[in-house]
Amino acid sequence: MLQDDARIPMYAQLKASLLSGIASGAYAPGERIPAEPELGERYGVSRITVRKAIKELVDEGYLIKKQGKGTFVRRHVIDRKIEYVMGFTESLERAGYHASSEVLERKIIPADGNLADKLDISVGDDVLYIQRVRRGDGIPIMMENNYFPADRFGFLEHVDLSGSLYRLLSDEHDIHPINPKTTTLSMALADADLARQMNVVIGTPFFEIRTLICDQDDRPVHVGHQFYLGELYTFTL
């Protein structure tokens, strides 16, 4: 129960109690906090008081509301450069996550005009398309769609891609994807397919990035079309 002390509003006391729970680990990152009626009953306050405390914690970045699921403790935010130089695995490890990947699709497709132009190949040439779900601590964080010129990267069709693809290219093939070209960043809302693949509700915000990555010799490595879970990312210029 909270103290009926007019000097400290009830919502502020509730907010402080929830913050203490987050700081102590009683509410872990990614954990759902009790629903508003339960909090009201537990602390002996009105629904309005609970909503005000929750709103301020959401506004300040401690909590995040998920449509149809409830209110959760916000996970550690991952900061990435918009230039996309750093690989996904490295960026997660720096933020304290364990990175993993699952290949959803891997196939050869013909290059259309856009891919041919960016990958410096001819229209109709073979392109290796790889789609992966990238996870941090087991949570889907990024949907990755990459397009590689197959004549150079066809070997990726048959290798284990559960780890860092960039490290594999660098360590085993002396190919260093370090030169990003034109990169665009926009916002997108999850459609039915993306929501299903990423285990979120339809309409969840994502950062959508389109880019071309080249190697140390300025040769095209892949065209990327990626979706990053909005609640976990910030991008810096």
N, C-alpha and C positions, 0 to 999 in steps of 0.2 A: 504494500500500500504506500501511497505517496503522502507527504505532509501537507495538511491544509494550512498553508502559509501564504498569505496574500503577497508577501514580498517576492516570492518566486512562483510564477504562474504554473499551474498544474501541467500544461503541455511541455514547459521547459524542464520540469522535473522528470516527466516521462521520457523526454528526448535524452536527458542526461543518463537516465537509467539504461536506455537502449544502447547509447554510445558506450557505456561501461561494459555492457554485455558483448559488444562487438570487439572492444579493445582486449577484453579478457579471453576471448575465444569461445565464450558461451554461445555466441552466434558466429559460426564460422563463415568464411567467404563462400558465397554460393548457396548458403543455407536459407531456407524460407523462414521468415519470422512468423510468430503467431498472427492469426487474422485479427482485424480490428475489433470485432466483438469480444474475442478472447482476451485481447490486451485490455479492453475497457473493463472487463470483469475482473481480471487479475489485479489491475491497479486501482480499481474503484473510481474510474473517471468516465466521462461521457464519450460518445462516439466522435463528437466534434473535437474534443481535446486530443483523442488519439489521431485523428486525421491531420490535425495541425502539426503534431510532433512528427508524424510520418512524412508529411509534405516537406518539412524543413530538412529532414535527413535525406530525402530523395534529392532535393534541390542542391544540397551540399555534397552530394556524391557518395554518401555512405550506404544508401539503399537504392534499389532499383525495382520498379514495378514491372511485372510481366503480365500482359493481358491474359486473363483466364487462368492464371497460375498463382498469383499472389505477389507479395513483396519479399525481396531477397537481399541479403547482404551483398554488396557489390564486390566482385572479384578484383584482383590487382589489374590495373589498366596497363595495356601493352603499348608502348610508344614506338612508332616506326617512322622512318624517313619517307617522305612522299616519293623520293627518287627510287625507292625499292631496292637499294643496293644490298641491304642485309637480308639473308635468307630467313624463312619462317622459323626454322628450328632455332637458329641463333637468337632471334628476337624473343622467342618464348623463354629460352634458357636464361636470358638476361633478366627477364621479368619474374623468374623463379618458378616457371612451369616446366613440367615434363612434356615434351613434344612427341607426338606419334601421328601416323598417317595410315589411311586406308584407301587403296585404289578402288574406285568405283567402275571406271571404264578405261580401256586402253585399246586403241584401234587405229588403223591406217585410213586416212580420208584424202580425197583430192584437194589440192590447194585452189581456193577461189582467188579472185583478183586481189583482194585485200591481203590475204595471207602471203600470196606469191610476192607482192610488192615488199612487204615487211621482212620476209625471210630470204629475200634475194634468190627466189627460185621461179620457175615457170608455172603458169596456170595449168592445173592438172597434175603437177608433180605430187609425189606422195608426201603426206604430212602425218606425223605421229601425234595423235591426240590422246592426252592423259588427263583424266579427271580424278582428283583425290579429295577426300575430306581430311582436313588437318585438325588435330585435336591438341588441347592443352589440359593436362591432368585428366584426360579421358573425355573432356567436354568438347563437342564440335565448335570450332572457332572460325575456320575459314574453308570456303569451297574454292578449290583451285582447278582452273581449266587452262592447260598449257598445250601449245602447238609447236612441235619441233620439226625442222626439216629432216625427213626420214633417212635421206642418204647419208647423213652425218650422225644422226642420233637414233638410228633404228635399233641399236643394242638395248635401248631403254625399254623395248617391248618385252624383254625377257628377264629383266633383273628385279631384285627385291627393292621396292620403293616405299617400304614402311618407315624408313628413316629420312635423312636429309639428302635430297637429290643434288643440291649444290655441292655438298661435301663429297658425294660420290663422283660427280664430274671433276671436281678439283683434285681429289686424292688419287683417283684411279685412271683418269684420262687427261690430266693436265689442262682441263678446260675450266676457266675461271669466269663465272657470270658476274662481271663487276661493272659493266657499262650499260646503265639504263638509258634508253632513248626517250622519245615522247611518252609521257605518262599522264593519264587523265584520272581524276578522282571525282566521283559523284555519289549521291545517295540512292539507295534502292530499297524497296520493301519486298520481303520474301513472298514469292508466289507459292502455289501449292507444292510444286516440285522441290524448290529450295527449302521450304519449311519442313517437308518430310525428310529430306536428306540431312538437314542440320538440327532436326528435333526441336523446332521452335514453332510458334503459331504463325499463321499467315499474317503478313503485315509487319513482321519484326524488322526493324531497321538494320541495314547493312551498308558498309562502305563498298562501293563497286570501283574496282581499279582495272584499267586496261593499259598495257605496257608492252614494250619490246625490250628484251634484254640481250645484250651482246657480250662477247667474251673479251679477253685481254688483247686480242688482235682485231677487235671491232667486227667480228663475224657474228651474225645472228645466232642466238641460242634458242630462244623461244618467244612466242607471243603469249602473253598472259592475260586472262580475263578472270579476275578473282573477286570473291565476295567475303568481306571481313565482318564478323559480328560487331555491330555498332557499339554495343554496351561495353565492350572490352578494349576498344582501340582509340587512340588519338594519333593523328598524323601531323608531323612537323615538316616545314619547308626547309 
